[in-house]
Amino acid sequence: MAFRQTRPRINVSFEFFPPKTEKMEETLWASVQRLAPLAPEFVSVTYGAGGSTRERTHHTVRRILTETRLKPAAHLTCVDASRQEVDEVIRQYRDTGVRHFVALRGDSASGVGEKYRPHPEGYANAVELVAGLKAIDDFEISVSAYPEKHPESPDFATDIDMLKRKVDNGATRAMTQFFFDNDAYERFVERVRRAGIYIPIVPGIVPIHDFTKIARFSAACGASIPAWLAERFEGLEKDPETHSHVAAAVCSEQVLDLVDRGVRDFHFYTMNRAELVYSICHILGLRPQPEEPEENAAAAAGASA
C-alpha cells in the first residue's frame, strides 16, 4: 500500500511492544495491518530486560521484516547484559536486515521506582550504547528525549548535556517521552537548539486509551497531566465509548496545534491498538490507497526506459 497526503507533508512512525500471549499477538498484528497502509517512516518494537522479553522482541522484528514492507527499528537497552551480549544482539539484528535502532539506557529490571544500576560489564548508559552501535556499523540510531526533564536528572542542563553526548556519539534522531503540554515541548526544543543540537526532536504522542493508567504512568515518568486534561476525562471511568471520543478529540487538538507550530514528524506510542492512532493520522492528512502491483510498476519502468 502507498498513500497520498494533504499539505503540509506529515511523517509518522509507530511504536509497538512484543506480545506476551497468542491473543495479544493477534491484537498486535491486526494493528500492524491497520496502520501499515499509512506508510510510516518506520515502526519500533520495544525491548525489556530478561531473555524471554528479548526473544519476543526479536520474533516481532523478524516477523515485520518477513511479512510486511515496513522498516523496523529495534529497541536496545543496557539492562542486565554485558557489552558482549548486547553486541551479539546487535549483530544478530544486523544479519536479519535491521538498520535502525532505538538506543535506550532502560529502567531497572526490578521495576518502576527502583534505582537503575548498570551491569558491571555492560554499557553504563545510552551514550555508551550509541557509541557501541556505531563501532559495529553505520546504523541509524534514535534516542530518547524528555521535554519535562528525565525524572532522574537534577536539572535541564544535565539532561540536555546527556542528549548532546548521545548526538556526538552518532545519534541521528531523538524521540520524546510523551507529553500533553505543547508549550513544554516547544521550550525544550528551543533549549536543545541553543545547546547546538540539530537532529530532529520528534514529539512522542500517546492517545489516551485509559486515562487512569496514563495518569499513573505519567506520575512515574515525569510527564505532567494538565488540570484541563484531567477534567476532560472526569467521570468517564465506566463509559468507554465517550472516553474514546474524548481521547480522539484531545489527541487531535494536540497534534494539530503542533502542526501549526511547524512540527511535521510524529512518533505514536500505539499501545498495540490502532484505531485512535489511525483516526489521528487521518486528521493529519494521511490517506491509504491501493499500491500499484509490482509487475505493473516494472512494466511501466520498462516502457519509459
C-alpha positions in Angstrom: 0.0 0.0 0.0 1.0 3.6 -0.7 -0.6 6.8 0.4 -1.4 10.3 -0.5 -1.4 13.3 1.8 -2.9 16.7 2.0 -0.4 19.5 2.7 1.7 20.1 4.8 3.6 16.8 4.4 3.5 14.8 7.7 5.7 11.9 8.6 4.8 9.4 11.2 6.3 6.4 13.0 4.6 3.9 15.3 5.8 2.1 18.4 4.6 -1.4 19.3 5.5 -3.8 22.1 6.1 -7.6 21.7 3.0 -9.6 22.7 3.1 -11.9 25.7 0.2 -14.2 24.7 -1.3 -15.6 21.5 -4.3 -13.3 21.9 -2.1 -10.3 22.3 -0.2 -11.3 19.2 -3.5 -11.3 17.2 -4.2 -7.8 18.5 -0.7 -6.6 17.6 -0.8 -7.9 14.0 -4.3 -6.6 13.5 -2.9 -3.2 14.5 0.1 -3.5 12.3 -2.1 -4.4 9.3 -4.4 -1.5 10.0 -1.6 1.1 10.3 0.8 -0.2 7.6 -1.1 1.4 4.7 -0.3 4.8 6.1 3.4 4.1 5.1 5.1 5.1 8.3 8.8 6.1 8.2 9.5 3.1 10.5 7.9 1.1 13.3 9.8 0.4 16.5 9.5 -2.6 18.8 10.2 -2.2 22.5 12.7 -4.3 24.4 13.0 -5.2 28.0 15.3 -6.9 30.4 15.4 -10.7 30.5 15.9 -13.4 27.9 12.2 -14.1 27.2 11.4 -10.4 26.6 14.3 -10.1 24.2 13.2 -13.2 22.3 9.7 -11.8 21.9 11.1 -8.6 20.6 13.4 -10.5 18.1 10.4 -12.6 17.0 8.3 -9.5 16.4 11.0 -7.7 14.5 11.7 -10.7 12.3 8.0 -11.1 11.5 7.8 -7.4 10.5 10.8 -7.9 8.2 9.5 -11.0 6.6 5.7 -10.4 6.4 5.5 -6.6 5.8 7.2 -3.9 3.8 7.6 -1.8 7.0 11.0 -0.8 8.2 11.5 -1.9 11.8 13.6 -0.1 14.4 14.7 -2.5 17.2 14.9 -1.1 20.7 18.0 -1.9 22.7 18.7 -1.3 26.4 21.7 -1.6 28.7 19.8 -3.5 31.4 21.1 -6.8 32.7 23.5 -7.6 29.9 27.3 -7.4 29.3 28.7 -5.4 26.3 29.5 -8.7 24.7 25.9 -9.9 25.0 24.5 -6.6 23.7 26.9 -6.5 20.8 25.9 -10.1 19.8 22.2 -9.0 19.8 23.2 -6.0 17.6 24.9 -8.3 15.1 22.0 -10.7 15.1 19.6 -7.9 14.2 22.0 -6.6 11.5 22.2 -10.1 10.0 18.4 -10.2 9.7 18.3 -6.8 7.9 17.8 -4.3 10.7 19.5 -1.0 10.1 17.8 1.2 12.7 18.0 1.0 16.4 16.4 2.9 19.3 19.2 3.1 21.9 18.0 3.5 25.5 19.5 3.1 28.9 16.4 1.3 30.1 14.9 1.1 33.6 15.8 -1.2 36.4 14.8 -4.8 35.9 13.4 -4.7 39.5 10.6 -2.5 38.4 9.4 1.1 38.4 10.8 3.2 41.3 13.9 1.0 41.7 17.2 2.8 41.1 19.0 1.8 37.9 22.3 0.1 38.3 24.4 -0.7 35.2 25.7 -4.2 34.6 29.3 -4.3 35.8 30.5 -5.5 32.3 27.8 -3.6 30.4 27.1 -0.3 28.7 26.5 2.2 31.5 24.0 4.3 29.7 22.6 5.3 26.2 25.7 7.5 25.5 27.9 4.4 25.6 25.3 2.2 23.8 25.2 4.7 20.9 29.0 4.6 20.6 28.8 0.8 20.7 26.3 0.6 17.9 28.4 3.0 15.7 31.5 0.9 16.4 29.8 -2.1 14.9 28.2 -0.5 11.8 26.9 2.8 10.5 23.3 2.3 11.8 20.5 4.9 12.0 20.1 5.5 15.7 17.2 7.1 17.5 17.4 8.1 21.2 15.1 9.4 23.8 14.5 13.0 24.9 12.4 14.5 27.8 10.5 17.7 27.3 9.8 17.9 31.0 13.2 16.5 32.0 14.2 12.9 32.8 12.9 12.2 36.3 16.4 11.2 37.4 18.2 14.3 36.1 18.8 17.1 38.6 18.2 19.8 36.1 17.6 20.6 32.4 21.3 21.4 31.8 22.3 17.9 32.8 19.6 16.3 30.8 20.4 18.3 27.6 24.1 17.6 28.1 23.3 13.9 28.1 21.4 14.3 24.9 24.3 16.2 23.3 26.7 13.4 24.2 24.4 10.9 22.5 24.3 13.0 19.4 28.1 13.4 19.5 28.5 9.6 19.6 26.3 9.2 16.5 22.5 9.5 17.3 20.6 10.7 14.3 17.1 11.4 15.8 15.5 12.0 19.2 12.0 10.9 20.1 10.5 12.4 23.1 8.7 11.0 26.1 5.0 11.6 25.6 3.7 14.9 26.9 0.4 16.8 26.9 1.8 20.4 27.2 2.9 21.6 23.8 4.5 24.7 25.3 6.8 22.4 27.3 7.8 20.6 24.1 8.5 23.9 22.3 10.6 25.3 25.2 12.6 22.0 25.2 13.3 22.3 21.5 14.5 25.9 22.0 16.8 24.7 24.8 18.2 21.9 22.7 18.9 24.2 19.7 20.6 26.7 21.9 22.8 23.9 23.1 23.9 23.2 19.5 21.9 20.1 18.9 20.3 20.0 15.5 19.0 16.5 15.0 15.2 16.1 14.7 13.4 16.2 18.0 10.3 14.2 17.2 7.3 14.5 19.6 6.1 11.3 21.1 2.3 11.2 21.1 0.2 8.8 23.2 -3.5 8.5 22.5 -5.3 8.1 25.9 -6.9 4.7 25.8 -7.2 4.6 29.6 -6.8 7.9 31.4 -6.4 6.3 34.8 -3.4 4.2 33.6 -1.9 7.0 31.7 -2.1 9.3 34.7 -0.4 6.7 36.9 2.3 6.1 34.3 2.8 9.8 33.8 3.5 10.3 37.5 6.2 7.7 37.4 8.0 9.0 34.3 7.7 12.8 35.0 5.1 13.7 32.4 2.7 16.3 33.8 -1.1 16.0 33.4 -2.6 19.4 33.0 -5.8 20.1 35.0 -7.8 20.8 31.9 -6.9 17.3 30.6 -8.0 15.6 33.8 -11.3 17.5 33.6 -11.9 16.2 30.1 -11.9 12.6 31.3 -13.7 13.2 34.6 -16.5 10.7 35.2 -15.7 8.5 32.2 -14.2 5.6 34.0 -17.2 3.4 33.2 -18.1 5.0 29.9 -15.6 3.6 27.3 -17.5 5.0 24.3 -17.5 8.6 25.4 -13.9 8.1 26.7 -12.8 7.1 23.2 -14.5 10.1 21.6 -12.9 12.5 24.1 -9.5 10.8 23.6 -9.7 11.3 19.9 -10.6 14.9 20.3 -7.8 15.6 22.8 -5.1 14.0 20.7 -6.4 15.7 17.6 -6.2 19.1 19.3 -2.6 18.4 20.4 -1.2 17.2 17.0 -3.0 20.0 15.0 -1.6 22.6 17.4 1.9 21.1 16.9 1.4 21.2 13.1 0.5 24.9 13.5 3.8 25.3 15.3 5.7 23.8 12.4 6.0 20.2 13.5 6.0 17.7 10.6 7.1 14.5 12.3 5.3 12.5 14.9 6.0 9.2 16.8 2.9 7.5 18.1 3.0 5.2 21.1 0.3 2.9 19.9 0.0 0.5 22.9 -0.6 -2.1 20.1 -4.0 -0.5 19.4 -4.6 1.0 16.0 -8.0 2.8 15.9 -7.3 6.0 17.8 -3.9 6.4 16.0 -5.4 5.7 12.6 -8.0 8.4 13.3 -5.4 11.0 14.3 -3.3 10.2 11.2 -6.4 10.7 9.1 -6.9 14.1 10.6 -3.2 14.8 9.9 -3.9 14.2 6.2 -2.5 10.7 5.8 -4.6 8.6 3.3 -4.1 4.9 2.2 -4.6 4.0 -1.4 -4.1 0.7 -3.3 -0.5 0.1 -4.1 0.5 -0.4 -7.7 1.2 -4.1 -8.3 4.9 -4.8 -8.7 4.5 -6.3 -12.2 2.7 -3.2 -13.4 5.4 -1.0 -11.9 8.1 -3.0 -13.6 6.3 -2.8 -17.0 5.8 0.9 -16.6 9.5 1.3 -15.8 10.4 -0.7 -18.9 8.2 1.3 -21.1 9.7 4.6 -20.0 13.3 3.4 -20.4 
